[in-house]
Structure formats: C-alpha cells, structure tokens
C-alpha cells in the first residue's frame, strides 16, 4: 500500500503544482520542473531500468526546450511520455510489499488502482473541452484510452507470470490517467474555433488497417518488424478510442498511424531536399499559426517534425529523423485535411462474421 501511495503522491503533487500556475505555458513548465525534481530527489538505482531513466532524462530536457521555444503542444506530448515511463519504472522498483505478499498483495493494490482509474475514466468522458485546443484534448483522450488497457494488462502479466511483472504496467496506467487529468487543468485563453466537426474515423482506420495487413509481407515484415509493431499498436489505440467517441484522440492516433505506415517506405533525403524541407516546414508553421481556426493537431505534428531536424542540444539529425519530418509534411498533413471531409461509407464485403479473440500485450 505504501508503494501505491508513493506513486499516487507523485501524480497528485504534479497536478497541484500545475494548477497553481496562471497560464497553460507556465503550468506546463511548472509540471516539467516538478517532475524533473522528483526524478532527481528519488533516483532509480535498479540497473534493469537504466535505459528507462536515460529516456526520461532526455525527454524532460526536450520537453523543457520545447516549452521555452513556445512549442507547447510538443512539450505537453513529451511530458505525457515521461509521466508514463517514470511512473511505470517507479512502481516497478517499489516492489517490497509485492515481493513479501505475492499475488494476494498485488491483487489488493490492483483493485484499489482499478477503482481510482475507473473513476478518472468516467470523469474524462464527461469533459466538454470547450476551453482547450484540440491537440490538448487529443493528447488527453489518447492517454485516457491507454490507461485502463494498461491496468488490465498489468493484472494479466501478474497472473500469467509473476506479480512483479505487472507492476510496470500498473504504474504506466496511473501515469497515463494522471496526464489526462493534468491536461484538463490547463488554462488557455483566446481559443480558436474548430476548423471542422469531429467525427468517427472508422472508414479511414479500416482502410489503413487493410493497407497495413497487405504490407506485412517478408522481407519487409522481418526487416521492419518494430515499425509494424508500432503501427499496429497505434491503429489498435485509434480503433478503441473511436467507438468511445474520443474523436480528437482517435484523430491524433490515426495520424500517428499514418506516419508509421509512411515510414515503412520513406526515402532518404539528400542535402538539397533537407534544405527545401526546412523552408517548407517553416512556411507551413507560419500558415497554420495565422489560421483563424484551431489547427493545433496539425501544429503538434509540425512541432514534432521541427524537433526531428532541429535538436535542442545542437546535435545533427539522423537520416531517419529527416525522413520522419518529410513524412509529416507530405503524408500526415494531407491525411489531416482529408479527415476533415465527411466520412466515406464503410465497405462491407460479407455479412458473415467470425469472432477471434487475441491475447496481446497492451499497445505492442
């Protein structure tokens, strides 16, 4: 119980620190600073989580740099990623009670977490988001959509293997739910009207899933296995968010899936193409900023593209990052505009159905 309280204290204190700030920008900066202090005050010494700690520290630096550069949506996205990883690692290493009490102790803590996260999920579904940019709503809905499946996965691992194996996922679930709650506290002014009505993206998701299935053939399926895992897990998230009417989150996840799919075949950029890309990204960013409508979801992806090719530490972008930025401009943004049109009818090739139940890791 002590370990669960310590994780929940991190979540509660982070949100409290953010609420005390007077604007979204200062709230996000305060949350980043608070989380960085938490990482420093309670370091994780377990060598099994060294790579997680390194990722957390690098993402915190990137989040702070983005916030200082005015890229608030990117900073918020990075903060959410850190919340997920840090609370997962913290919960997995605070395991004395579970080692002592075994599965019974795990189930007791899991039940308490389930009650709390279920209540937060119910609250999230009641939010109107009238005073938040769509990108903030999208990040919150995507995080909330991941929380319960991660918690369910935690129990599955604890039962199937050993109790300790479920702790990381339990911590991740708490991190996702806390991040979603934090997003709802952000204070924005001068909100632009939505450029389009949110709707179901099932036709687009089905079409992309079919293209993904067709592309999953050797040797590509072997050589790019990790990319296919990321693509399918993102499609899975979008397909879960859509029927829950988390349409902003579903659009964000769909566009992320478009990015993953395009990366399967994206070509390298030469020096000339890199220079042209920089100019195109700058022009598009300026255009979106001048729009009278809420283009924040597109702006989030453009901010990410900029972060790919302009590192806060001055290091050179990788070939993959150049490709990723090009994909956002050439594939993700057109998909964003296309998704604003009325939905196409779903194609049904057969009235017969077969139910297949798959057991898989959460979002892998």
C-alpha atoms as one frame of an Amber mdcrd trajectory, in Angstrom:
protein
   0.000   0.000   0.000   2.866   2.343   0.807   4.242   1.922  -2.718   0.906
   2.662  -4.354   0.554   5.804  -2.235   4.023   6.984  -3.306   3.088   6.714
  -7.000  -0.249   8.461  -6.459   1.531  11.202  -4.481   3.729  11.939  -7.498
   0.582  12.242  -9.633  -1.330  14.427  -7.172   1.575  16.765  -6.443   2.319
  17.207 -10.142  -1.275  18.246 -10.843  -1.356  20.534  -7.807   1.827  22.291
  -8.902   0.350  22.838 -12.351  -2.968  24.172 -11.071  -1.094  26.792  -9.063
   0.285  28.349 -12.256  -1.629  31.082 -14.098  -1.457  30.017 -17.757  -1.055
  26.868 -19.820   2.550  27.741 -20.675   3.526  28.293 -17.048   1.535  25.239
 -15.970   3.390  23.006 -18.418   6.769  24.467 -17.456   5.934  24.031 -13.780
   4.928  20.406 -14.311   8.144  19.667 -16.215  10.225  21.285 -13.481   8.333
  19.446 -10.765   8.776  16.078 -12.462  12.462  16.728 -13.057  12.868  17.482
  -9.355  11.048  14.262  -8.485  13.411  12.284 -10.708  16.415  13.886  -9.001
  15.077  13.506  -5.454  14.135   9.842  -5.813  16.547   8.329  -8.348  16.075
   4.780  -9.566  19.246   2.749  -8.974  17.966  -0.528 -10.436  20.215  -1.290
 -13.436  17.341  -3.027 -15.217  15.741   0.395 -15.642  18.850   2.313 -16.680
  17.621   2.786 -20.237  14.225   3.996 -18.974  15.886   6.544 -16.684  18.056
   7.785 -19.556  14.999   8.175 -21.770  13.132  10.027 -19.019  16.003  12.474
 -18.508  16.398  13.125 -22.248  12.655  13.594 -22.747  12.495  16.017 -19.818
  15.255  18.093 -21.415  13.416  18.003 -24.746  10.131  18.961 -23.072  11.747
  21.921 -21.314  13.404  23.082 -24.530  10.118  22.833 -26.438   8.268  24.782
 -23.748  10.933  27.502 -23.750  10.645  27.728 -27.546   6.895  28.173 -27.367
   6.169  24.690 -28.744   3.621  23.940 -26.044   1.909  21.011 -27.753   5.224
  19.217 -28.266   6.244  19.982 -24.665   2.945  18.563 -23.442   3.342  15.415
 -25.534   6.858  14.864 -24.157   5.608  15.418 -20.619   2.997  12.713 -21.126
   5.607  10.270 -22.364   7.758  10.949 -19.307   4.786  10.515 -16.971   4.104
   7.093 -18.463   7.677   5.840 -18.265   8.626   7.360 -14.912   5.587   6.186
 -13.006   5.948   2.752 -14.609   9.579   2.475 -13.555   8.924   3.923 -10.112
   6.129   1.455  -9.443   8.165  -1.483 -10.745  11.092  -0.727  -8.446   8.970
  -0.042  -5.350   8.175  -3.725  -5.004   8.955  -4.724  -1.413   5.296  -5.226
  -0.458   4.617  -7.357  -3.527   7.739  -9.472  -3.002   6.572 -10.129   0.526
   2.854 -10.635  -0.107   2.930 -12.192  -3.574  -0.117 -12.287  -5.841  -2.515
 -11.527  -2.978  -0.720  -8.249  -2.250  -0.633  -7.396  -5.945  -4.347  -8.053
  -6.373  -5.123  -5.828  -3.382  -3.176  -2.892  -4.829  -4.534  -3.552  -8.306
  -8.117  -3.417  -7.002  -7.505  -0.028  -5.366  -5.896   1.305  -8.535  -8.798
  -0.038 -10.598 -11.346   1.871  -8.522  -9.378   5.096  -8.843  -8.661   4.791
 -12.573 -12.225   3.767 -13.373 -13.467   6.904 -11.605 -10.996   9.041 -13.558
 -12.109   7.386 -16.802 -15.732   8.237 -16.012 -14.781  11.841 -15.267 -12.815
  12.067 -18.527 -15.843  11.004 -20.566 -17.884  13.822 -19.039 -15.466  16.608
 -20.018 -16.585  19.121 -22.663 -13.152  20.597 -23.546 -14.728  23.890 -24.626
 -11.725  25.918 -23.479  -8.901  23.724 -24.752  -7.192  23.411 -28.139  -7.952
  20.172 -29.965  -4.354  18.991 -29.584  -4.643  19.110 -25.793  -7.929  17.232
 -25.898  -6.408  14.708 -28.305  -3.385  14.011 -26.093  -5.629  13.675 -23.035
  -8.076  11.309 -24.743  -5.255   9.155 -26.124  -3.702   8.913 -22.659  -7.036
   8.107 -21.028  -7.676   5.484 -23.689  -4.411   3.747 -22.820  -4.880   3.775
 -19.033  -7.484   1.030 -18.483  -5.999  -1.433 -21.028  -2.589  -0.977 -19.389
  -4.123  -1.688 -15.989  -5.843  -4.788 -17.350  -2.552  -5.864 -18.901  -0.860
  -5.451 -15.522  -3.201  -7.987 -13.972  -2.733 -10.355 -16.894   1.039 -10.368
 -16.525   0.876 -10.735 -12.753  -1.307 -13.828 -13.051   0.347 -15.380 -16.106
   3.979 -14.966 -14.998   4.660 -13.399 -11.589   3.233 -10.464  -9.623   6.273
  -8.215 -10.146   5.792  -8.384 -13.909   2.551  -6.431 -13.628   3.921  -3.524
 -11.604   5.414  -1.569 -14.508   2.104  -1.599 -16.399   0.213  -0.598 -13.256
   2.489   2.416 -12.889   2.115   3.289 -16.569  -1.668   3.193 -16.231  -1.502
   5.648 -13.327   0.849   7.884 -15.314  -1.467   7.989 -18.335  -4.555   8.751
 -16.226  -2.727  11.454 -14.296  -1.506  13.070 -17.504  -5.043  13.100 -18.924
  -6.282  14.743 -15.733  -3.461  17.282 -15.890  -4.412  18.257 -19.458  -7.908
  19.139 -18.252  -6.464  21.656 -15.764  -4.594  23.694 -18.384  -5.776  27.292
 -18.687  -5.933  28.640 -22.225  -7.215  31.990 -23.443  -8.239  33.099 -26.923
  -9.310  29.627 -28.071  -9.851  29.480 -31.840 -12.973  27.797 -33.217 -12.640
  24.251 -34.525 -11.883  24.064 -38.226 -14.130  21.016 -38.648 -16.604  18.892
 -36.672 -15.066  15.856 -35.015 -16.404  12.564 -36.340 -15.791   8.846 -36.414
 -12.716   7.841 -38.414 -13.620   4.164 -38.760 -13.598   4.249 -42.606 -10.081
   5.697 -42.625  -8.924   3.318 -39.893 -10.292   0.265 -41.704  -8.630   1.356
 -44.950  -5.272   1.907 -43.248  -5.540  -1.438 -41.447  -6.093  -3.193 -44.772
  -3.057  -1.448 -46.279  -1.017  -2.418 -43.228  -2.075  -6.047 -43.472  -1.166
  -6.120 -47.160   2.261  -4.585 -46.451   3.069  -7.129 -43.754   4.958  -9.476
 -46.072   8.564 -10.760 -45.995  11.187  -9.434 -46.212   9.670  -6.112 -45.112
   7.741  -7.667 -42.235  11.012  -9.096 -40.879  13.318  -6.162 -41.536  10.847
  -3.564 -40.214   9.228  -5.660 -37.509   9.489  -2.977 -34.817   7.863  -0.433
 -37.114   4.967  -2.785 -37.778   4.518  -3.286 -34.031   4.345   0.492 -33.517
   1.960   0.865 -36.462  -0.428  -1.850 -35.325  -0.425  -0.723 -31.693  -1.304
   2.818 -32.783  -4.093   1.543 -35.031  -5.366  -0.534 -32.123  -5.481   2.552
 -29.907  -7.325   4.582 -32.546  -9.838   1.772 -33.081 -10.521   1.694 -29.331
 -10.840   5.461 -28.976 -13.241   5.900 -31.883 -16.222   3.899 -30.543 -15.750
   5.622 -27.176 -16.360   8.910 -29.037 -12.915  10.133 -28.083 -12.747  11.549
 -31.588  -9.902  14.026 -31.026  -7.757  11.260 -29.567  -8.763   8.943 -32.398
  -7.696  11.523 -34.985  -4.344  12.003 -33.259  -3.778   8.231 -33.134  -4.908
   7.832 -36.757  -2.463  10.490 -37.962   0.278   8.856 -35.905  -0.564   5.559
 -37.614  -0.363   7.307 -40.999   3.121   8.454 -40.022   4.184   4.952 -39.005
   2.829   3.478 -42.230   4.558   6.062 -44.417   7.866   5.435 -42.648   7.824
   1.871 -43.996   8.734   3.152 -47.467  10.059   6.688 -46.875  13.195   7.524
 -48.895  16.365   9.225 -47.625  16.815  12.959 -48.206  19.857  14.484 -49.856
  21.268  17.868 -48.811  19.141  19.772 -51.294  15.958  18.050 -50.127  16.859
  18.743 -46.499  17.195  22.472 -47.178  13.888  22.527 -49.058  12.209  20.658
 -46.201  13.330  23.239 -43.646  11.847  26.040 -45.723   8.589  24.138 -46.296
   8.160  23.360 -42.596   8.754  26.993 -41.639   6.235  28.201 -44.222   3.599
  25.677 -43.171   4.063  26.503 -39.496   3.556  30.181 -40.263   0.440  29.406
 -42.287  -1.144  27.351 -39.519  -0.318  29.932 -36.863  -2.154  32.564 -38.957
  -5.235  30.391 -39.434  -8.414  31.727 -37.798  -9.311  28.164 -36.835  -7.954
  25.642 -34.339  -5.227  23.802 -36.252  -3.466  22.605 -33.098  -3.397  18.896
 -34.001  -1.563  19.721 -37.219   0.659  22.140 -35.290   1.588  19.378 -32.841
   2.870  17.209 -35.686   4.729  20.147 -37.253   6.356  20.936 -33.917   7.442
  17.330 -33.730   8.829  17.491 -37.285  10.816  20.584 -36.334  12.191  18.783
 -33.276  13.378  15.945 -35.522  15.625  18.189 -37.587  16.500  20.924 -35.048
  17.819  19.323 -31.867  17.808  21.318 -28.648  21.378  20.167 -27.922  22.706
  21.143 -31.351  23.387  17.581 -32.487  22.838  16.552 -36.109  19.581  14.854
 -37.151  19.705  11.230 -38.188  18.661  10.052 -41.646  15.547   8.591 -40.033
  14.635  11.950 -38.497  14.922  13.713 -41.835  12.653  11.075 -43.334  10.231
  11.427 -40.432   9.942  15.184 -40.870   9.305  14.762 -44.604   6.621  12.172
 -43.910   4.788  14.556 -41.577   4.732  17.255 -44.228   3.922  15.024 -47.207
   1.714  12.321 -45.655   0.391  13.284 -42.216  -0.815  16.799 -43.051  -2.714
  15.714 -46.196  -4.353  12.963 -44.116  -5.291  15.603 -41.537  -7.063  17.727
 -44.155  -8.683  14.701 -45.777 -10.106  13.583 -42.408 -11.985  16.884 -42.183
 -14.262  15.821 -45.031 -17.481  13.843 -44.430 -16.873  10.160 -43.764 -16.959
   7.736 -46.663 -19.324   4.762 -46.254 -17.772   1.644 -44.767 -17.232  -1.110
 -47.309 -18.776  -4.441 -46.293 -17.752  -7.407 -48.399 -19.586 -10.056 -46.400
 -22.434 -10.318 -43.905 -20.838 -13.328 -42.210 -18.766 -12.699 -39.108 -16.191
 -14.711 -37.211 -15.211 -13.810 -33.680 -11.489 -14.165 -32.954 -10.128 -13.328
 -29.523  -6.453 -12.349 -29.346  -4.392 -12.041 -26.193  -1.616  -9.490 -26.633
   0.490  -7.044 -24.663  -1.063  -3.628 -24.215  -0.086  -1.378 -27.141   2.579
  -3.599 -28.655
